Amino acid sequence: MFEKLGATVKWHQNTQTITAEKEGILVWLKLGSKNVLVNNESKTIDVPAQAINGRTLVL
């Protein structure tokens, strides 16, 4: 989703985390976690982030 919105996305294999940035907004999430940071502000999503077919799913 982030890539389709034109964000710069980076996958960090060692920590299983993703960062996405666009227009000064930085999003950080970790696979298996419901915790997300948006510009260093903690948010909670309904379902843990997960990888399916090489893509990250966030609900």
C-alpha positions in Angstrom: 0.0 0.0 0.0 2.8 2.4 0.9 4.5 2.0 -2.4 1.3 2.5 -4.3 0.9 5.8 -2.5 4.3 6.9 -3.6 6.1 6.5 -0.3 9.7 5.4 0.1 9.6 2.0 1.8 12.5 0.2 3.5 12.5 -3.4 4.8 14.8 -4.2 7.6 15.3 -7.9 7.6 17.2 -8.2 10.9 14.5 -6.5 13.0 11.5 -7.5 10.8 10.4 -3.9 10.6 9.3 -1.6 7.8 9.6 2.2 7.5 7.7 4.2 5.0 8.1 7.9 4.4 6.2 10.4 2.3 5.9 14.2 2.5 7.4 14.4 6.0 5.3 11.6 7.4 7.2 8.6 8.8 5.5 5.3 9.5 7.3 2.4 11.4 5.9 -1.0 12.0 7.1 -4.4 13.0 5.7 -7.7 11.7 3.6 -9.5 14.3 3.0 -6.3 16.2 -0.1 -4.2 16.7 2.0 -1.2 17.6 2.8 1.4 14.9 4.7 4.7 15.1 3.5 7.6 13.0 6.0 10.5 13.3 7.1 8.8 16.6 3.6 8.9 18.0 2.4 5.5 19.1 -0.7 4.0 17.4 -2.4 0.6 17.7 -3.9 -1.2 14.8 -6.6 -3.9 15.0 -4.6 -6.8 13.7 -0.8 -7.4 13.9 1.1 -6.5 10.7 1.9 -9.7 8.7 3.7 -10.7 5.6 1.7 -12.5 2.9 3.3 -13.5 -0.4 6.2 -11.1 0.1 3.9 -8.1 0.9 3.1 -6.6 4.2 -0.6 -6.6 5.3 -1.8 -4.0 7.7 -5.5 -3.8 8.7 
